[in-house]
Amino acid sequence: MRRLILASASPRRRELLTQAGFTFEVRPADVNEDIHREEDPTSYVVRLAKNKAREAYEQVREPSAIVLGADTTVTLDGHVLLKPEDGSDAIRMLRMLSGRTHRVITGVAITTASGTDVAAEVTGVQFRRLLEKEIVDYVASGEPMDKAGAYGIQGYAARWIPRIEGCYFNVVGLPIALACSMLERHLHES
């Protein structure tokens, strides 16, 4: 029996993987999340997903283990919008996103004894124009503080998103169809 490990503390990733029918354990990986100079957003999230999966695999060092690592970011005009540092940073990000379409990119990595597979999913997300009061009230709620780009599509901010192009679950934090297809390949190996 293969042992599936999620290298993430994200409650959203745990919920999605459970919803997809997987039984797994959680081993959050602590990796440096600084962006390297000249690193594009896709390379950045794929690198972090790979580093998280590899670190969690090293913690268990079990040949039957399969480790899933993921990292999500929001990009607009070449800027990577990580989790906000504070309320002012969240307000800045939401002002940037207001009335615009941005991209959400998730890197996914699967590490096993035979190596690491990586992939990325990109989803376009359109925001309607936000009123300043909406932004301030949303930030005051605390909801945006632990989310890349300072919002969660599955929460209050859903009211601002008239359209997405691509995988909804990617915006939540784990492109479940991509992750499942990657996992299935490894779960059926002997």
C-alpha positions as CSV (number, residue, x, y, z in Angstrom):
1,M,0.0,0.0,0.0
2,R,1.4,3.4,-1.0
3,R,1.5,6.1,1.7
4,L,0.3,9.4,0.4
5,I,1.6,12.6,2.1
6,L,0.5,16.1,1.6
7,A,3.4,18.5,2.1
8,S,1.2,21.5,3.0
9,A,-0.6,23.0,6.0
10,S,-3.2,24.6,3.8
11,P,-6.7,23.7,5.0
12,R,-8.0,24.3,1.4
13,R,-5.6,21.7,-0.1
14,R,-6.5,19.2,2.6
15,E,-10.2,19.7,1.9
16,L,-9.8,19.4,-1.9
17,L,-7.7,16.2,-1.6
18,T,-10.2,14.7,0.8
19,Q,-13.1,15.7,-1.5
20,A,-11.3,13.8,-4.3
21,G,-11.4,10.7,-2.2
22,F,-7.8,10.4,-1.1
23,T,-6.6,9.2,2.3
24,F,-3.4,10.9,3.3
25,E,-1.4,12.3,6.1
26,V,-0.2,15.9,6.4
27,R,3.5,16.9,6.7
28,P,3.9,20.6,6.1
29,A,7.3,21.4,4.7
30,D,9.1,24.5,5.7
31,V,11.0,25.9,2.7
32,N,12.4,29.3,1.9
33,E,9.7,31.1,-0.2
34,D,11.8,34.0,-1.4
35,I,11.6,34.7,-5.2
36,H,14.9,34.4,-7.0
37,R,16.0,37.4,-9.0
38,E,14.7,37.1,-12.6
39,E,12.5,34.1,-11.8
40,D,9.2,34.1,-13.6
41,P,6.0,33.2,-11.6
42,T,5.6,29.7,-13.1
43,S,9.2,28.7,-12.3
44,Y,8.8,30.2,-8.8
45,V,5.7,28.1,-7.9
46,V,7.0,24.9,-9.5
47,R,10.3,25.3,-7.6
48,L,8.5,25.8,-4.3
49,A,6.2,22.8,-4.9
50,K,9.2,20.7,-5.8
51,N,11.1,21.8,-2.7
52,K,8.2,21.2,-0.4
53,A,7.6,17.7,-1.8
54,R,11.2,16.8,-1.6
55,E,11.6,18.1,2.0
56,A,8.6,16.1,3.2
57,Y,9.8,13.0,1.4
58,E,13.2,13.4,3.2
59,Q,11.3,13.5,6.5
60,V,9.7,10.1,6.0
61,R,12.4,8.4,3.7
62,E,10.1,5.5,3.0
63,P,10.2,3.8,-0.5
64,S,6.4,3.5,-0.7
65,A,5.8,7.1,0.1
66,I,4.2,9.5,-2.4
67,V,4.5,13.2,-1.5
68,L,2.3,15.9,-3.0
69,G,3.7,19.4,-2.8
70,A,1.9,22.5,-4.2
71,D,2.4,26.3,-4.2
72,T,0.0,29.0,-5.5
73,T,0.6,32.6,-6.5
74,V,-1.2,35.4,-8.1
75,T,0.3,37.5,-10.9
76,L,-0.6,40.8,-12.5
77,D,1.5,42.8,-14.9
78,G,4.6,40.8,-14.1
79,H,4.2,41.3,-10.3
80,V,3.9,38.3,-8.1
81,L,1.3,38.8,-5.3
82,L,2.1,36.6,-2.4
83,K,0.3,36.5,1.0
84,P,-0.1,40.0,2.3
85,E,2.3,41.1,5.0
86,D,-0.3,43.2,6.8
87,G,-3.6,45.0,6.2
88,S,-2.0,47.8,4.2
89,D,-0.3,45.3,1.9
90,A,-3.7,43.5,1.4
91,I,-5.4,46.8,0.5
92,R,-2.6,47.5,-2.0
93,M,-3.1,44.1,-3.7
94,L,-6.8,44.4,-3.9
95,R,-6.6,47.8,-5.4
96,M,-4.3,46.4,-8.1
97,L,-6.7,43.6,-8.8
98,S,-9.8,45.8,-8.9
99,G,-11.4,45.9,-12.4
100,R,-8.6,43.7,-13.9
101,T,-8.0,40.2,-15.0
102,H,-5.0,38.4,-13.3
103,R,-3.5,35.0,-13.4
104,V,-3.4,32.4,-10.6
105,I,-0.6,29.8,-11.0
106,T,-0.2,26.7,-9.0
107,G,2.9,24.5,-9.2
108,V,2.3,20.8,-8.4
109,A,5.0,18.3,-7.5
110,I,4.9,14.6,-6.8
111,T,8.0,13.1,-5.2
112,T,8.6,9.3,-4.9
113,A,11.7,7.1,-4.4
114,S,12.2,7.3,-8.2
115,G,12.2,11.1,-8.4
116,T,10.0,14.2,-8.7
117,D,7.4,15.1,-11.4
118,V,6.3,18.7,-11.7
119,A,3.6,20.6,-13.6
120,A,1.7,23.9,-13.3
121,E,-1.8,25.1,-13.9
122,V,-2.8,28.7,-14.9
123,T,-6.2,30.2,-14.4
124,G,-7.4,33.7,-15.5
125,V,-9.5,35.5,-12.9
126,Q,-11.5,38.6,-13.7
127,F,-12.4,41.1,-10.8
128,R,-15.1,43.7,-11.1
129,R,-14.2,47.2,-10.1
130,L,-14.2,47.3,-6.3
131,L,-15.3,50.2,-4.1
132,E,-12.7,51.4,-1.5
133,K,-15.1,50.6,1.3
134,E,-15.5,47.0,0.0
135,I,-11.7,46.6,0.1
136,V,-11.3,48.1,3.5
137,D,-14.1,46.0,5.0
138,Y,-12.9,42.8,3.4
139,V,-9.4,43.3,4.8
140,A,-10.8,44.1,8.2
141,S,-12.6,40.7,8.2
142,G,-9.2,39.0,8.2
143,E,-10.1,36.6,5.4
144,P,-7.5,37.8,2.9
145,M,-4.5,37.6,5.2
146,D,-3.3,34.0,4.6
147,K,-4.1,34.0,0.8
148,A,-1.9,34.8,-2.2
149,G,-3.2,37.9,-3.8
150,A,-5.1,38.8,-0.6
151,Y,-8.4,37.0,-1.5
152,G,-10.1,33.6,-1.5
153,I,-12.4,32.8,-4.4
154,Q,-14.2,30.3,-2.1
155,G,-15.1,33.1,0.4
156,Y,-16.6,36.5,0.4
157,A,-14.5,37.7,-2.6
158,A,-16.5,35.3,-4.8
159,R,-19.0,38.2,-5.2
160,W,-16.4,40.2,-7.1
161,I,-15.5,37.6,-9.7
162,P,-17.8,37.5,-12.6
163,R,-15.6,35.2,-14.7
164,I,-12.7,32.8,-14.6
165,E,-10.9,31.0,-17.5
166,G,-9.5,27.7,-16.4
167,C,-9.7,25.5,-13.3
168,Y,-11.7,26.9,-10.4
169,F,-9.9,24.6,-7.9
170,N,-6.6,26.0,-9.0
171,V,-7.7,29.4,-7.7
172,V,-8.7,27.7,-4.4
173,G,-5.2,26.3,-4.1
174,L,-4.9,22.9,-5.8
175,P,-5.8,22.1,-9.4
176,I,-7.4,18.8,-8.4
177,A,-7.8,17.2,-11.8
178,L,-4.1,17.8,-12.6
179,A,-3.0,16.6,-9.1
180,C,-5.2,13.5,-9.3
181,S,-3.9,12.5,-12.8
182,M,-0.3,12.9,-11.5
183,L,-1.1,11.0,-8.3
184,E,-2.9,8.1,-10.1
185,R,0.2,7.4,-12.2
186,H,2.2,6.8,-9.1
187,L,-0.4,5.2,-6.9
188,H,-0.7,2.3,-9.3
189,E,3.0,1.7,-9.6
190,S,4.3,-1.3,-7.6
